[in-house]
Amino acid sequence: MLHYSCFQILLATISFSLQTKGMENSTCLKSMKTKETIYVRRICKTTTRRLFVFRKTVYRWCTKSMTSYKIERFNECCPGYLNISGKCEKVPCPVSHYGNDCSLSCPCETDQYERCDDNGTCLCSPGWTGNNCSQGCFYNA
């Protein structure tokens, strides 16, 4: 009489993260390696000795494990991008910075500009003009 019961343990670990970048470097292909171990428990028949001569058949529970590995691949927004409505959009730089990685400081006068564009051009606040928003605009009424 054999009796079987099964249970699974699923362990997931990220084995390598960044593989390739998609269009405009906004999506990255990531991989996750998963390990699945299935334990099968059944009744096994064994024989024991008694007093060196007599043998006795004993039934005991025994467990056998089987392990398999899977690699799942999926797209994810790369660093510097956010998933907005299913599309990877570039995270805007803070007001005082610009550039691909937002590491460049805007050359504009403090409190006289709205923000820098992607090229570092100052977008002046109302009433200010010039390359770095340092010239006031005066209107005659």
C-alpha positions as a printed NumPy array, in Angstrom:
array([[  0.   ,   0.   ,   0.   ],
       [  1.575,   3.261,  -1.132],
       [  0.373,   6.602,   0.046],
       [  1.421,   9.906,  -1.615],
       [  1.138,  13.514,  -0.583],
       [  2.824,  16.512,  -2.207],
       [  3.618,  20.057,  -1.247],
       [  5.648,  22.787,  -2.949],
       [  8.019,  25.491,  -1.865],
       [  8.698,  28.319,  -4.314],
       [ 11.744,  30.49 ,  -3.713],
       [ 12.513,  33.499,  -5.889],
       [ 15.746,  35.427,  -6.08 ],
       [ 16.896,  38.002,  -8.58 ],
       [ 19.989,  36.569, -10.144],
       [ 20.804,  39.338, -12.574],
       [ 18.885,  42.52 , -13.076],
       [ 19.86 ,  44.659, -16.042],
       [ 20.303,  42.905, -19.375],
       [ 19.254,  45.099, -22.26 ],
       [ 17.639,  48.49 , -22.691],
       [ 14.718,  49.188, -24.988],
       [ 13.927,  52.187, -27.14 ],
       [ 15.231,  55.496, -25.763],
       [ 16.76 ,  53.582, -22.818],
       [ 13.434,  53.807, -20.964],
       [ 12.642,  50.09 , -20.611],
       [ 15.034,  47.489, -19.255],
       [ 14.733,  43.741, -19.647],
       [ 15.099,  42.134, -16.24 ],
       [ 15.395,  38.482, -15.378],
       [ 14.352,  36.641, -12.269],
       [ 15.617,  33.17 , -11.514],
       [ 13.174,  31.067,  -9.524],
       [ 13.826,  27.798,  -7.779],
       [ 10.923,  25.421,  -7.313],
       [ 11.284,  22.444,  -4.991],
       [  8.577,  19.808,  -4.821],
       [  8.586,  17.385,  -1.905],
       [  6.842,  14.061,  -2.451],
       [  6.034,  12.173,   0.716],
       [  5.155,   8.496,   0.516],
       [  5.216,   5.322,   2.548],
       [  8.356,   3.283,   1.977],
       [  8.87 ,  -0.37 ,   2.766],
       [ 12.047,  -1.234,   4.686],
       [ 13.349,  -4.364,   6.343],
       [ 14.965,  -4.462,   9.764],
       [ 16.835,  -7.231,  11.544],
       [ 16.021,  -8.535,  14.949],
       [ 18.483, -10.597,  16.907],
       [ 20.695, -11.026,  13.798],
       [ 18.374, -13.649,  12.343],
       [ 14.797, -12.485,  12.198],
       [ 13.773,  -9.858,   9.7  ],
       [ 10.835,  -7.562,  10.058],
       [  9.146,  -5.498,   7.348],
       [  8.468,  -1.922,   8.448],
       [  6.565,   0.819,   6.638],
       [  7.769,   4.386,   7.195],
       [  7.219,   7.817,   5.719],
       [  9.973,   8.913,   3.356],
       [ 10.36 ,  12.171,   1.462],
       [ 11.921,  12.768,  -1.935],
       [ 12.627,  16.238,  -3.302],
       [ 12.742,  17.389,  -6.918],
       [ 14.149,  20.82 ,  -7.788],
       [ 13.742,  22.793, -11.003],
       [ 14.894,  26.275, -12.025],
       [ 13.118,  28.779, -14.26 ],
       [ 14.235,  32.124, -15.659],
       [ 11.43 ,  34.622, -16.131],
       [ 12.064,  37.756, -18.193],
       [ 10.03 ,  40.945, -17.981],
       [ 10.279,  44.615, -18.944],
       [ 10.6  ,  47.272, -16.276],
       [ 11.267,  51.006, -16.364],
       [ 14.994,  51.75 , -16.198],
       [ 16.451,  53.944, -13.43 ],
       [ 15.469,  57.564, -14.062],
       [ 12.08 ,  56.569, -15.543],
       [  8.653,  56.05 , -13.958],
       [  5.78 ,  53.835, -15.079],
       [  2.961,  56.28 , -15.821],
       [ -0.187,  54.613, -17.193],
       [  1.823,  51.668, -18.523],
       [  4.444,  53.821, -20.269],
       [  7.968,  54.584, -19.03 ],
       [  8.338,  58.365, -18.757],
       [ 11.556,  60.215, -17.901],
       [ 11.568,  61.558, -14.359],
       [ 11.786,  65.373, -14.599],
       [ 14.817,  67.057, -13.067],
       [ 14.415,  69.235,  -9.972],
       [ 13.874,  72.932, -10.789],
       [ 17.536,  73.858, -10.234],
       [ 19.092,  71.076, -12.373],
       [ 19.111,  69.768, -15.951],
       [ 20.798,  67.159, -18.158],
       [ 20.321,  63.442, -18.826],
       [ 21.092,  62.521, -15.229],
       [ 20.081,  65.896, -13.676],
       [ 23.673,  66.465, -12.525],
       [ 24.11 ,  69.93 , -14.1  ],
       [ 23.09 ,  73.088, -12.227],
       [ 20.956,  75.688, -13.982],
       [ 22.9  ,  78.908, -14.753],
       [ 19.864,  81.049, -13.904],
       [ 19.481,  83.702, -11.212],
       [ 17.825,  82.359,  -8.082],
       [ 14.075,  83.069,  -7.766],
       [ 13.965,  84.676, -11.223],
       [ 13.278,  81.582, -13.347],
       [ 10.649,  78.854, -13.597],
       [ 13.043,  76.038, -14.549],
       [ 15.747,  75.004, -17.027],
       [ 14.889,  73.051, -20.146],
       [ 16.767,  69.859, -21.094],
       [ 19.591,  71.928, -22.646],
       [ 20.083,  74.283, -19.679],
       [ 18.26 ,  77.253, -21.205],
       [ 16.65 ,  79.392, -18.502],
       [ 12.883,  79.739, -18.695],
       [ 12.459,  83.07 , -16.905],
       [  9.696,  84.011, -14.493],
       [  7.33 ,  86.788, -15.615],
       [  9.108,  90.155, -15.422],
       [ 12.61 ,  88.737, -16.083],
       [ 14.613,  88.164, -19.268],
       [ 18.146,  87.431, -20.499],
       [ 20.279,  84.294, -20.766],
       [ 20.259,  83.77 , -16.991],
       [ 17.072,  85.743, -16.153],
       [ 19.09 ,  88.589, -14.586],
       [ 17.5  ,  91.468, -16.543],
       [ 14.226,  92.914, -15.346],
       [ 11.481,  93.778, -17.831],
       [  9.79 ,  97.095, -17.183],
       [  6.556,  97.897, -18.912],
       [  5.266, 101.425, -19.292],
       [  1.549, 101.687, -18.818]])
